[in-house]
Amino acid sequence: MYKNVQQHANVRHGASSCHLCAMPATAKHGKLLHKESFTARIASMPTLFTHAAVPLMLGVATGPRRVSGRLLAASSVAAMLADTDVIAFRLGIPYASAFGHRGALHSVAFALMLGLLAALGHRQLHSSPWRSLGFVGLAALSHPLLDACTDGGLGVALWWPFSDQRWFAPFRPIAVSPIGRRFFSTQGWTVMTSELLWVWLPTAMLALAIACWRRSPTSR
């Protein structure tokens, strides 16, 4: 489903762009990028609220009997949590490092860990262990899968810790959101338009279908 980055990873800096030979993410490769400051306009991700919107819309559509308010809140946080790795830029950790942006926190393993933590705390979430595991885990996993569908930056280390290789989806229609103040610009509007079309609209349609199914006699 996902292809590794054997072509060139497109990293955007404002109006200009550079092309890096896309190899397995190593510290040596990452030296090309770690000089960027935290506020550099590195092609990054869909916006945080778009990541949170996916489990939020689907959870609301599923209904409070299946997805409690607390589970809904936990899944929304889980969907955004991967991008706390942007602190790596401040710490001087190379972008292409396993612990750089879109690295370990953008992996299946990290999503599974969050799901397991939710399962352990299922009573606080007013849910069952399996439902907590599934909903929070899938919400967390949606983050790297969406990032892999963006048109810039490095791919995601989906299979960390077994591989540091960065991966992209074959179909990448989502415009990346820059980190920092440049989001509040014409480029930011382009990003939001792209996300509305490729993330919000399909998710809303799926949520509507779930809500209609819930109200149908066959679901009772």
N, C-alpha and C positions, 0 to 999 in steps of 0.2 A: 504493500500500500504506500509506504513512504520510501523515498529514494534518498540515498546519502548524497552529500554535497560534493560531487566529483566535478561539477562545473565550477563556475566562479561565484562566490558569495558576494552579493551586491550590498555594500555598506554605504548608506547615504549620510553625508555631512552637509546639511543645509542644501544649497543648490547644486553642489558638486557631488561626485561619487567616485569611489575607488573600487577596484576589483582585486580580491584576494584569492589566490589559489586555494580552493577548498579541499583540505586534507583532513585526516583525523585530527581532532582538536588536541593540540599539544601546547605545552608552555612555550616552546620555541615559536610556534605559529602565533600564539597569543601575544608575543612581544610586539607584533606589528600594531596591536590595538590597545595595549594597556596604558599607553601614554595619553589616551583620551581622558579628559577630566570627567567628573560625574555629570556635568551639565552639557557635555558634548552631545550633538544631535545624532546619536547613533540609532540607526533603524532598529526598532525594538519589538513592537508587539501591537496587538489590538489594545485599545484603551482599557484601563482597569475596570471601569463601570460596564464595559461590554462583556468582559470576562464574568463579572458578577451577575449580569443580566440573564445569562443562559440558565443557571440553576434556579434563579429567582423566578423567572417566567414559567419554567417547567414545574417547579415546586408548587407555585400558586395554582396552576392549572390542575395539578394532581389532587389538590384539596388538603385541608388541615387534618382530616382523619388519617391520611396516609403520610403526609409530610408536615410535622408540627412547625410552629413558628421558630422554635429554637433550632431544629434541624435545618430549616430554610436559611436561617442566619449563618449557621456553621458552614453550610455548603457554599454560600456566597463568599464568605471569608476564604474558604479553601480554594475557591476558583481564582482568587486574586493573589494568594500567598506566594506563589512561585516567583512573582516579580520583586519580592524582597531581596532577590539576589542582585539587584542593581547597586546595592551597597558595595559590591565587588569593585566597581569603578573607583570609589573613594579609597578602598583598601589597596589599590594598585594590583588587583588580581586580573590577569589577562582575560579579555573577553572570551577567547577560545579555550581557556582552562576549564577543566571539569567543574570547577567551583566558580566560574565566571557567569555572566548573564546568559540565560538560556542553557545552563549546564545542569548540574545534579538536581536542582529544584524543579526542573522541567522534565523529569523522568517519570516513568511508570512506577518505579520504586518509591519515589516521594509521594505520589498520589496514593499508592497502596498504604504507605505509612500513615498518612492523614486519615484514610478510611479506617484503619485499624484503631487509631486513637479515638475516632468517633464511635466505633463499636464498643470500646472499653467504657466510654462515657455515655452510653446510650440512654441511661436513666435520666441524666441531666438534659438530654436532648428530647426526652419524652417520646422515645422511639424504640424499636427493637434493635438488637445488635446487627442483624443482617441488613436491615433497611438503612441503618446509620452508616455501616460500612459501604454499602452500594451507592447511596446517594452522595455522600461526601467524597468517596473515592472517585466516582465518575465526574463530579463537579471539578475536583482537582485535576483530573486527567484531561478535561476539556480545555484547560489552559494551554498546555504544550501542543495539543492537537490543533488549536486555533492558530497558535504562533507558527506552527509548521505550514500553515496555509497563507502566510504573509509573503509579500514580494520583495523583501530585503532583509538585511542583517545576516547573522549566522543561523544555521538551523538549530534544532533542539536536540539535546543529549537524551533522547527518549529511552535508550536502553542502558543508561548508567545504572549501576557500577560495572556492568559487564562490558561496556564499550563507551569510550568518550566520543565516538563518532557523532557528528551533527547531522540531523536529518531534516528534510523538507518533504512536504506532500507533493505529488505530481501536479496537482492543480492548486495554484497559489493566487487567488483573486483578491485577497484582502490587502489593502494598502497599509503599510506599517505606520505606527504612530511614533513620532520622535519623542525622546525623553527630554523634558525641560520646557522652557518657555516657548519654544518654537511651535509647540502644539497649538497655541493661541494665535494662529495665522491662517493664511489661505491653505497651507498644507494641512493644518488641523481640520479644516472644513472638508477637504478631500478625503481625509481619513474617516471622518464621521459618516460621510456619504457612503463610502465603501463598506463600513461596518453595518450601517443600516440595511444595505442591500444584501450583504452576504452572511450576516450573523443575526441581526435583530429580526429581520423579516422571516427567514426560515424558522427561527426559534419560535416566533410569535405564531406562525402557522401551525407548527407542531403542538404548541401549547393550546391553541384553539381546538385542534383535533382531539387532544386529550380531554379537554373540558367538555366537548360535545359527547365524547364517548362516556364520560362519567355520568352525564345526564340521560343517557339512553337507557331504556329498560333492560337491555341485555347485560349491562354492567352491574346490575343489582342482584 
